[in-house]
Amino acid sequence: MNRLQGKVAIVTGAGRGIGRAIADGFVREGATTIATGRSMSDTDSGQTISRRLDVADEAHWERVVDETICRHGRIDILVNNAGIIAYETLHELTMAAWEEVIATNQTGTWLGMRAVVPHMIEQGGGSIVNVSSIWGSAAVAGAHAYHATKGAVRNMSKSAAITYAKNNIRVNSVHPGFVGTPLTDAQDAQVNEFVLSRTPMGRAGAPEEIAHGVVFLASDESSFMTGSELVIDGGYLAQ
Ligand code: NAP
């Protein structure tokens, strides 16, 4: 409790799955939390402020960040969690599918960092957590665009970490393995069995198990960590 007391946080893709668990964890730890999502409506409930934000839309970022600064005076934490997947191999991908995945996972992460960094510089620091994947550093067949974006998020995080270390802005990436969420629930059962059969712990992670790691990276407990990769994957990448 109170590990994020007094902090103001923005979380993307917070309507369900891992993003919702992160937003709930932030509220439990005392943060004023702007929980955003593409299909969320604008409501306020205690410490949770819900706002519609399509991460690929510059105007949405401007609106949410401007309002947060107006109301709360600062942004201490940004979690770029929103993400989508396309399963096609590279020769099957259409331009539209490629561009949608890039726009959400990669451009959305850049737009989010670009929107908050000037405020974090001005206030003297902040913590950014970008949600990548085990598929940001390892690969399976197919899902070419997804792999491209998750690798990009991994290295964009390191680039931002190096650039803004002098401004006391920490940027780290989180790399979940297989987690039970609406995203994986909707996947082909064979895809899920394949990944689970290769996960040493032999089970899916829970969204809360990812949220615990994100709370740590967002909090001052990780004050000497930047540019690092927090892998939470039941042992997948250790093989
Ligand atoms: P999910 O259940 O599909 O939830 C994703 C959330 O992102 C949804 O609320 C969705 O909103 C939102 N979203 C999608 N496009 C958006 C956009 N353009 N703007 C704003 N919000 C958008 O997925 P999840 O499994 O929780 O995944 C969350 C993150 O973890 C993703 O980045 C994913 O790549 C990553 N990840 C997941 C796993 C896993 O096994 N689940 C593993 C590794 C990494 P709508 O409801 O409006 O579509």
Residues whose N, C-alpha, C, O or C-beta is under 5 A from the ligand:
A	BS01	NAP	G13 A14 G15 R16 G17 I18 G19 G37 R38 S39 L53 D54 V55 A56 N81 A82 G83 I84 T104 V131 S132 S133 I134 P176 G177 F178 V179 T181 P182 L183 T184
